C-alpha cells in the first residue's frame, strides 16, 4: 500500500507530501459508517486499513490499496493496548 499524506489545499487543489511506498497493512474491504473528525458528519467507509503504529496519514490523504484502488483517508486512529496481549496499531478508514 502507498500513502501520500495530505498537506492542505491550495488554489490548484489538494497538495500531498512525498509518497510512502510499501506500507505493510491488513485491508478489510467492508462498508462501515464512520464519523468524520473534521466536521462530525457521518460518512461511509468502504475500506479499513490496519498498519503498524506511527503511520502519518491525516484525513484527506491519498491511499493506494494493494489491489490498485486509489481512495481517500476519512479518519485515522491510533490504538494502544497496554497490558493486553495484542499489538498497538494505526487504523485508517477510507472512502
Backbone bond lengths (Angstrom), bond angles and torsions (degrees), N, CA, C in turn:
res aa  C-N    CA-C-N  psi(-1)  N-CA   C-N-CA  omega(-1)  CA-C   N-CA-C  phi
1 X - - - 1.436 - - 1.522 107.66 -
2 X 1.332 116.07 149.03 1.462 121.70 178.03 1.528 109.10 -123.10
3 X 1.327 116.01 138.30 1.472 121.52 179.04 1.523 108.66 -121.71
4 X 1.341 115.56 130.52 1.461 121.94 172.32 1.524 106.57 -113.39
5 X 1.350 118.01 102.25 1.472 121.37 -175.45 1.531 112.54 -60.78
6 X 1.323 115.29 133.77 1.466 122.30 178.17 1.519 108.91 -71.63
7 X 1.352 116.46 129.62 1.460 121.69 -179.86 1.525 112.68 -106.51
8 X 1.327 117.64 -23.77 1.454 120.88 -179.17 1.514 110.67 144.26
9 X 1.337 115.01 -179.73 1.456 121.43 179.41 1.514 110.40 -103.17
10 X 1.329 115.30 146.39 1.461 122.16 174.57 1.528 107.45 -125.29
11 X 1.307 116.45 -176.43 1.463 120.81 177.27 1.532 111.08 -64.29
12 X 1.327 116.89 -18.62 1.459 121.34 -178.30 1.521 112.67 -103.41
13 X 1.316 118.11 6.71 1.459 121.57 178.95 1.518 111.65 114.05
14 X 1.334 116.73 -168.46 1.469 119.93 -177.87 1.524 111.97 -67.82
15 X 1.335 115.70 147.97 1.465 120.74 174.81 1.520 108.56 -117.96
16 X 1.325 115.32 149.09 1.459 122.43 -175.74 1.516 110.11 -128.87
17 X 1.326 115.79 151.71 1.447 121.54 175.75 1.517 110.04 -77.38
18 X 1.332 116.36 -179.92 1.460 119.65 179.35 1.526 110.92 -61.19
19 X 1.331 117.37 142.69 1.466 120.47 179.97 1.531 111.81 -62.52
20 X 1.324 115.35 140.26 1.464 122.06 173.27 1.527 105.59 -105.37
21 X 1.348 117.71 101.21 1.462 120.32 -175.47 1.523 112.43 -84.63
22 X 1.311 115.34 165.85 1.473 123.59 172.26 1.520 113.99 56.16
23 X 1.331 117.62 39.87 1.460 121.20 175.82 1.527 107.39 -75.81
24 X 1.325 116.63 120.44 1.462 121.19 178.08 1.524 108.68 -72.28
25 X 1.334 116.96 130.01 1.460 119.21 -174.81 1.517 111.74 -153.49
26 X 1.313 114.29 153.75 1.460 123.21 168.95 1.521 105.32 -101.83
27 X 1.329 117.61 122.17 1.459 121.83 -176.83 1.515 109.36 -112.91
28 X 1.328 116.48 127.12 1.466 122.51 175.21 1.524 107.47 -113.33
29 X 1.332 116.34 113.50 1.467 121.25 -179.66 1.525 109.11 -90.03
30 X 1.331 115.53 73.35 1.457 120.98 179.36 1.525 108.92 -124.44
31 X 1.319 115.98 153.30 1.457 120.88 179.80 1.526 108.39 -90.25
32 X 1.353 115.13 125.29 1.465 121.46 179.10 1.509 108.98 -140.15
33 X 1.308 115.29 150.52 1.453 120.07 175.57 1.527 107.77 -92.67
34 X 1.328 116.78 129.34 1.471 121.33 -179.88 1.526 109.03 -130.97
35 X 1.306 115.80 158.02 1.468 121.58 178.49 1.530 108.13 -98.54
36 X 1.327 115.09 125.50 1.463 121.00 178.41 1.528 107.64 -72.99
37 X 1.313 117.28 124.64 1.461 121.76 -175.07 1.526 112.45 -66.20
38 X 1.328 117.86 -34.06 1.461 119.78 -173.65 1.525 113.52 -68.77
39 X 1.337 118.29 -36.41 1.457 119.73 -176.96 1.528 114.39 -131.04
40 X 1.318 117.21 -0.27 1.459 120.95 175.59 1.517 115.72 80.90
41 X 1.349 118.29 -3.12 1.466 120.12 178.18 1.518 110.62 -66.94
42 X 1.328 115.54 149.64 1.454 120.33 174.00 1.523 108.27 -93.99
43 X 1.334 116.06 128.10 1.457 122.02 -178.52 1.523 108.69 -130.30
44 X 1.321 116.19 168.57 1.462 121.41 -178.80 1.521 109.56 -97.40
45 X 1.319 115.53 130.40 1.456 122.70 174.45 1.525 107.82 -102.86
46 X 1.334 116.70 132.77 1.468 119.92 179.28 1.522 112.85 -104.98
47 X 1.342 116.84 -4.54 1.465 120.61 176.91 1.517 109.22 -152.38
48 X 1.316 115.93 137.56 1.456 122.23 174.84 1.528 106.88 -119.64
49 X 1.315 115.69 136.46 1.454 121.82 -174.40 1.521 108.52 -122.73
50 X 1.324 117.01 131.84 1.464 123.04 176.13 1.530 107.30 -113.42
51 X 1.347 116.36 125.02 1.465 121.75 -179.89 1.525 109.72 -131.16
52 X 1.312 115.30 178.10 1.463 120.60 175.40 1.528 109.30 -64.77
53 X 1.325 117.86 155.85 1.471 120.31 179.49 1.525 111.47 -61.21
54 X 1.330 114.51 151.52 1.457 119.58 173.09 1.519 115.69 93.02
55 X 1.320 119.03 5.47 1.463 120.62 178.33 1.530 109.29 -67.73
56 X 1.341 117.05 131.35 1.459 121.38 175.60 1.518 108.38 -90.57
57 X 1.332 115.85 103.68 1.463 121.53 -177.59 1.524 109.15 -148.44
58 X 1.352 117.11 72.61 1.467 118.69 -179.52 1.524 111.44 -66.78
59 X 1.327 117.56 159.22 1.460 119.72 175.98 1.530 110.52 -53.13
60 X 1.326 115.59 137.83 1.459 121.40 -176.59 1.511 113.38 98.75
61 X 1.344 117.08 -10.49 1.463 120.56 179.46 1.522 110.18 -65.67
62 X 1.329 115.60 150.02 1.460 121.41 177.37 1.527 108.05 -92.16
63 X 1.337 116.01 126.95 1.463 121.96 -176.13 1.528 108.37 -122.19
64 X 1.332 116.70 126.27 1.457 121.61 174.21 1.528 107.05 -103.22
65 X 1.331 115.78 113.65 1.459 121.70 -177.30 1.527 110.40 -76.33
66 X 1.339 117.94 162.88 1.471 120.70 -178.38 1.533 114.28 -56.17
67 X 1.339 117.72 -27.84 1.472 119.19 179.89 1.526 112.18 -83.02
68 X 1.346 118.19 2.10 1.448 122.74 177.77 1.516 114.28 96.15
69 X 1.324 117.81 -9.44 1.471 120.43 179.68 1.519 109.66 -69.54
70 X 1.342 116.25 133.58 1.457 122.07 177.98 1.526 107.13 -101.28
71 X 1.338 116.24 128.17 1.451 121.90 -176.65 1.524 109.37 -137.91
72 X 1.316 116.85 178.53 1.464 122.47 -178.36 1.521 110.05 -119.54
73 X 1.323 117.13 137.10 1.463 121.52 177.48 1.526 109.97 -70.81
74 X 1.334 116.23 131.00 1.464 121.98 177.32 1.518 110.05 -92.89
75 X 1.329 115.69 -46.91 1.466 120.66 -179.36 1.520 109.27 -151.30
76 X 1.326 115.47 155.78 1.456 122.53 178.28 1.520 108.47 -130.81
77 X 1.332 116.29 136.52 1.469 120.82 179.17 1.519 109.50 -133.72
78 X 1.313 115.58 134.49 1.473 121.72 174.16 1.523 107.34 -94.07
79 X 1.323 117.29 127.73 1.463 121.73 178.63 1.525 109.42 -113.13
80 X 1.323 115.78 131.35 1.461 121.17 174.23 1.521 107.81 -121.46
81 X 1.301 115.60 157.81 1.460 119.67 -178.34 1.523 109.89 -144.25
82 X 1.339 117.99 62.33 1.454 119.76 -178.62 1.527 111.37 -60.05
83 X 1.314 115.47 128.02 1.455 120.68 177.45 1.524 114.80 83.96
84 X 1.316 117.89 -7.58 1.464 120.84 179.06 1.527 109.94 -101.77
85 X 1.322 117.67 153.18 1.468 120.14 -177.78 1.531 113.14 -83.37
86 X 1.322 117.39 40.35 1.467 121.54 176.90 1.528 108.76 -128.57
87 X 1.318 117.37 150.94 1.471 119.20 -176.76 1.520 112.22 -80.35
88 X 1.324 115.01 155.22 1.461 121.03 171.35 1.532 107.14 -72.82
89 X 1.333 117.56 153.85 1.454 120.12 -178.74 1.523 110.71 -158.34
90 X 1.332 115.03 170.83 1.452 122.76 172.12 1.521 107.04 -114.70
91 X 1.348 116.46 130.70 1.459 121.33 178.13 1.520 108.85 -112.05
92 X 1.329 116.43 128.58 1.463 122.34 179.17 1.528 107.63 -118.41
93 X 1.324 117.14 123.98 1.462 121.71 174.18 1.527 107.10 -96.24
94 X 1.337 116.19 130.05 1.467 121.57 -175.58 1.515 111.78 -118.06
95 X 1.337 116.65 152.08 1.460 121.60 176.58 1.510 110.82 -64.81
